[in-house]
Amino acid sequence: MVFIYLCSVLPPIFIMELGLLEVRIELSNTTHHECMDSVYTEYSNELQAMEEILIVVLVIGRWIMPKGHLSRDQLCQLLLTYIALGADILDVLQLIKETKMNTNMSVAVVGLCLFSWAILQFTIVLTQTASTKSQTSSFTEKSQSTTDRKRPSLPSCCTNETWSVIITVGMQDGPFLVYRVYLATAQGVFNDSMTFFICKNALTVILEIYRVGMFLGKDRCKRKTLQHPAVTNQTDNAETDF
């Protein structure tokens, strides 16, 4: 449902932004453009309102949709994540309208592609429901037999947590960080908002990479425990006797 909605909304926004780019190029090449300037300003404000409404509709739409297996707390966390993602995504659209870059076709096209690519993650955002279930199942593993323990478990690369990290870094923070650093260093586009979002993207990438390392470490320890259950039981018994 969300995917169909985005497929119907993103192409018009893409085309309208390119139309605004052409108007800006034409305005920069003319001297008397008071009438065109007023029309451009009105058109630009309407398009910006449409883009902001898009994010609001996505957040409210997910709010009123059935929760499924999500608890109320998990749903609130997901909606807060949506709002944070939306603010970061909308800022990218403002970058292509900066004074130094508002007539650069290549920068605008790349920015619009990143906007479209990032907003598609609203259709595949993974929740922590599976994480909660895995934590619950970890407490019941102690009561399982040795035969059940030896069953192969999914590697860390197949868990919801790992896929959530891949989606966050690959669809938003990673590309956005490269794009903003390029504009700041190569094109000279720099402001307070740029500083904040560069730091935000960089910290998110670092923390998500750390999370992946943590998942891999836990998975390695769990597999060692499953491969040598006798040693683990002897250690537990020795600690109990002590």
C-alpha positions in Angstrom: 0.0 0.0 0.0 2.7 2.5 1.0 4.8 1.4 -2.0 2.0 2.1 -4.4 1.4 5.5 -2.8 5.1 6.5 -3.1 5.2 5.2 -6.7 2.3 7.6 -7.5 3.8 10.6 -5.7 7.5 10.5 -6.2 7.6 10.8 -10.1 5.5 14.1 -10.0 7.8 15.5 -7.3 10.8 14.6 -9.3 9.4 16.2 -12.5 8.2 19.3 -10.7 11.6 19.8 -9.0 13.3 19.6 -12.4 10.8 22.1 -13.8 11.8 24.5 -11.0 15.4 23.9 -11.8 14.8 25.0 -15.4 13.0 28.1 -14.1 15.9 29.0 -11.9 18.3 28.6 -14.8 16.1 30.8 -16.9 15.8 33.4 -14.2 19.6 33.5 -13.8 20.0 34.3 -17.5 17.4 37.1 -17.6 17.6 40.6 -16.2 13.9 41.6 -15.9 12.1 38.8 -14.3 9.9 40.3 -11.5 6.8 38.5 -12.8 8.6 35.2 -13.3 10.2 35.5 -9.8 6.8 35.9 -8.1 5.4 32.9 -10.0 8.5 30.8 -9.2 8.3 31.7 -5.5 4.6 30.7 -5.3 5.2 27.5 -7.2 8.3 26.6 -5.1 6.3 27.1 -1.9 3.5 24.9 -3.1 6.0 22.1 -4.0 7.7 22.4 -0.7 4.3 22.1 1.1 3.6 19.0 -1.0 6.9 17.4 0.0 6.3 18.1 3.7 2.7 16.7 3.4 4.2 13.6 1.9 6.2 12.9 5.1 3.2 13.8 7.3 0.9 11.4 5.4 3.5 8.6 5.8 3.7 9.1 9.5 0.0 9.4 10.1 -0.8 6.6 7.7 1.5 4.2 9.6 -0.1 5.4 12.9 -3.7 4.5 11.8 -2.7 1.3 10.1 -3.1 -2.0 12.0 -0.3 -2.5 14.4 0.1 -6.2 13.7 2.5 -7.7 16.2 3.8 -4.3 17.3 3.2 -3.2 20.8 2.2 0.4 21.5 5.7 1.3 22.7 7.3 -0.2 19.5 4.8 1.7 17.3 5.7 5.0 19.1 9.4 4.3 18.5 8.7 3.6 14.9 6.7 6.8 14.4 9.5 8.8 16.0 12.0 7.2 13.7 9.8 8.1 10.7 9.8 11.8 11.8 13.6 11.8 12.2 14.0 10.2 8.8 11.6 12.7 7.2 13.5 15.7 8.6 16.8 14.4 7.2 15.3 13.6 3.8 13.6 17.0 3.4 16.9 18.7 4.2 18.4 17.1 1.1 15.8 18.8 -1.1 16.8 22.1 0.4 20.4 21.6 -0.5 19.6 21.6 -4.3 18.0 25.0 -3.8 21.0 26.6 -2.2 22.2 29.8 -3.9 25.5 28.2 -5.1 23.8 25.1 -6.4 20.3 26.0 -7.5 21.2 26.0 -11.2 23.4 22.9 -11.1 21.6 20.1 -13.0 23.8 17.2 -12.0 23.7 18.1 -8.3 19.9 18.4 -8.4 19.4 15.1 -10.2 21.6 13.3 -7.7 19.8 15.0 -4.8 16.4 14.0 -6.2 17.6 10.4 -6.7 18.9 10.2 -3.1 15.5 11.6 -1.9 13.6 9.0 -3.9 15.9 6.2 -2.8 15.8 7.2 0.9 12.1 7.6 1.1 11.5 4.1 -0.2 12.8 2.8 3.1 9.4 3.7 4.6 8.1 0.6 2.8 10.6 -1.7 4.4 11.5 -0.3 7.8 12.1 -3.3 10.1 10.9 -3.2 13.6 12.4 -4.7 16.7 9.6 -7.3 17.1 11.8 -10.1 16.0 14.5 -8.9 18.4 12.1 -9.1 21.3 11.1 -12.6 20.3 14.7 -13.7 20.0 15.4 -12.4 23.5 12.4 -14.3 24.8 13.5 -17.5 23.1 17.1 -17.1 24.5 15.7 -17.5 28.0 13.9 -20.7 27.0 17.0 -22.2 25.4 18.3 -23.3 28.8 15.4 -25.6 29.2 15.9 -27.3 25.9 17.7 -30.6 25.5 21.2 -30.9 24.2 19.9 -32.2 20.9 17.8 -29.1 20.4 20.7 -26.8 21.2 22.8 -28.3 18.5 20.3 -27.2 15.8 21.9 -24.6 13.5 20.6 -21.1 14.1 20.4 -18.2 11.6 23.6 -16.2 11.3 23.7 -12.6 12.3 23.5 -11.4 8.7 19.9 -12.9 8.5 18.5 -11.2 11.6 16.1 -8.2 11.5 18.6 -6.1 13.5 21.3 -6.6 10.9 19.0 -5.8 8.0 17.8 -2.7 9.8 21.4 -1.5 10.0 22.0 -2.2 6.3 18.8 -0.3 5.3 19.7 2.7 7.5 23.3 3.0 6.3 22.7 1.9 2.7 19.5 3.9 1.9 20.0 7.1 3.9 22.9 7.9 6.2 25.7 6.5 4.0 24.7 8.2 0.7 23.6 11.4 2.5 26.9 11.7 4.3 28.8 11.3 1.0 26.5 13.8 -0.8 26.8 16.5 2.0 30.5 16.1 2.3 30.9 16.5 -1.4 28.8 19.7 -1.5 30.7 21.1 1.5 34.2 20.4 0.2 33.9 20.5 -3.6 31.1 22.9 -4.1 31.5 25.2 -1.1 28.0 24.8 0.2 28.2 25.0 3.9 25.8 26.3 6.7 24.7 25.4 10.2 22.2 22.9 9.0 24.8 21.2 6.9 27.2 20.9 9.9 24.5 19.3 12.0 23.4 16.7 9.4 26.9 15.8 8.5 27.6 15.1 12.1 24.3 13.2 12.5 25.0 11.0 9.4 28.6 10.3 10.4 27.7 9.4 14.0 24.8 7.2 12.8 27.1 5.3 10.4 29.7 4.7 13.1 27.1 3.6 15.7 25.5 1.2 13.2 28.8 -0.3 12.3 29.4 -0.8 16.0 26.1 -2.5 16.3 27.0 -4.9 13.5 30.2 -5.8 15.3 28.2 -6.4 18.5 25.8 -8.7 16.7 28.6 -10.7 15.2 30.4 -11.0 18.6 27.2 -12.2 20.2 26.6 -14.7 17.4 30.2 -16.0 17.7 29.8 -16.6 21.4 26.4 -18.2 21.0 27.8 -20.6 18.4 30.7 -21.5 20.6 28.2 -22.3 23.4 26.1 -24.5 21.1 29.2 -26.3 19.8 30.6 -27.1 23.3 27.5 -27.5 25.6 29.3 -30.0 27.9 32.1 -27.5 28.7 29.5 -24.8 29.4 27.5 -27.2 31.7 30.6 -28.1 33.6 31.5 -24.4 34.1 28.0 -23.7 35.3 28.1 -26.6 37.8 31.5 -25.5 39.1 30.2 -22.0 39.7 27.1 -23.4 41.5 29.2 -25.6 43.8 31.5 -22.7 44.5 
